[in-house]
Amino acid sequence: MSTAVEATDDVELELDVVPSYSLLARVGAEVFGTFVLVLLGVGTALWATASGVAGNGLVVPLAFGIAVLGAASAVGHVSGGHFNPAVTLGAAIARRISWADLVPYWVAQLIGGILASTLLFLLMPSGLATVTGGTNRGWFSGASNGFGDHSPLATSTQGAVQFGLGHAILIEVIATAVFVGVILGVTDKRANVSNAPVAIGFTLAALVALTVPFTNASINPARSTASALFSDFWAISQLWVFWAAPLLGAAIAGVVYLMVTPTPSTEGEWPEASLELTEGRDPEATEVIASGSAAAAVATELGFDDVEADGIDALLSRAAATQAAETVEVEAAEVTAAETVGVEAETTAQAELAAAEVAAAAAAAAEAAAEEAAPAEAVQAEEPESDDDGAARA
């Protein structure tokens, strides 16, 4: 939603007001998103082989990726679209969310995942155990995360080859760090990404395809917990790995993100944006950028008490840019006026010089005329004397 406001110095600005959702709404969005993720991802993994849609191994990764893409597109604007305790931890470390939201988000994600896995378990046919010679929990274990004897590679090779604890921890840490890093990058307000859920969804699909042979692809403690609750006991006993490793990877991503990106010098203000807008600008424009209180006051007067920092940034940046443009126009007008005055002064000086030259020429001409007239007057003055002398002689 955009609201036009008239700021100080008669500068009309447009403030982008981002709707603020309550904690209950955000928690509800996380429950929904995690439910969709586990329902589609784990559900596809649970029945892909039996239904014959396993294909070349891309069905399950795509199911997880598309689930995240759809859920994030639907409610990502409400809660941020985490659906994963590791993502929430990385976001908190990167200062994207308040630490106070961490536990509520985790609880919501666990609830959403467990609801989905409960539904999947209840949908399992009663005669499945008779046909497979096992139990429903044993069948559900095929969609759970494990290592060692319970890694997918060990299962497919009948224990001849397996990925141990070290392999499981390393691959889960790396995969989760990459996933959280991509999320933090593409959702950055300064990133030129038009559709972040697409990038996030396809990244998750690729990472799931990579990690399935190792651990059956966790990257998400809520997903691992949801499937382990309805699996054989080994899944519960190995669950700690699929909490510790993803959380460690998310922490690494959050710390690295803080190291390689500038941190706000004031809340909602990014240093490089301020430098770009204030460098070489009028002091008044710089003051507009540095003062968040003025913009907050304008938002409060309009009744938007929960305007996010990005909206304030937009207001301040536009105010600075507007004032800078006005300053440039004023300076250009002053330069033009000065040039005009200079031209007029030069023209006046040239006219005065020409008049002086004309006056000098006239004076010279008068002096020359006076010099020519002087001998003639002298001759006329001598002629009467000559006549008088002749008369006397006679």
C-alpha positions, 0 to 999 in steps of 0.5 A: 500500500502506498500513501502520499504524504507532504513532508517538510519544505513542501516536498511531496513524498510517497511512503510505502507502508508495509502491513504489519502482521500480529504474532498470531498471524505470523505463527499461523503462516508458519504452521501452514507453510510447514504443513504444506512442506511436510505433506508434499515433500515427505508424502511424495517420498513415502509413496514415490516408489510404491506408486511408480512415480519415483522416476530418476530420483528428481520427483522427491526433490521437486516435491520439496522445492515446489512445496516451498515455492508455493507456500512461500508465495502464499504466506511469505509476506506474512511471516517471512516464509521460513517453515524451517527452524534452521532458517529462523535461526539464520534470520535471527542471527542476520537481524532479519527477525527479533530473537523474541520470535525464535521460539514461537516460530519453532513451535509453529513449525513443529506443529505444522510438520507434525500435523502433516505427518500425522495425516500421512500416517493416518492415510496409510492403509491397514493392510500395508504391513501384511503385504510388505511383511513389516509395519506401518512405522517401518514403511514410514521410516523410509521417508525419515532421515538417518545415517550409517546403516539407515542411510539411503545408500546403505539401504540400497546396497544392503549395507555394503556401503554407507555414510557414517556420522561424520558424513551426515553432519558435514553434508547437512551443515553445508547444505543448510548453510547454502540454503539459508545463505541463498534465502538471506541473499535473495530476500535482502531488500537491496537484492534485484530478485523479482521472485525470491520463492522461485530461487528458494524452491529450486535451490532446495530441490537441488540440495535435496537431490544432493543430500538424499543418498547421504541422509535422506535430505533433512536440511530442516529439523521440523521435517526430520522431527515430523517423520521420526515420530511415526518411524521406528525407534532408530529415527528418534535416536538419530534425530539429534544430528538433524537438529544440530547439523542444520542449526550449525549450518544456519548459524554459519550462514547468518554470521557470514551474511553479517560479515559480508554485508553492511550492518545498519548504522541506525535502525532501518538505514544502510550505510552505503545507501546513506553514503550514496545519497549524502555524498556531495549533497546539500547539508539539508538533504543529508539531515533528512537521511540521517533523521529517522525520527522526522519520517517516523513522526510523519508516519505516526501522524498518518496512523501507521505506527508499525511502519517498517524500517524499509518504508522509513528508508524509502521516505528519507531517501526520496526526501533527500533525492528531492531536496538534492534535485532542488538544490541542483536546480537552484545552483543552476539558476544561480549560475545562469543568473551570474552568467547573465549579469556577467554578460550584461556587465561586459556589454555595458563596459564595451559600450562605455569603451566605444563611447569613450573612443568616439568622444576621443575621436571627436576631441581629436577632430576638434583639435585638428580643426582648431590647428588648421584655423589658427594660421588663417586667422593669423594671415587675416590679422596681418593683411590690414597692417600691410595696407596701413603701411602702404598708405603711410608710405604714399 
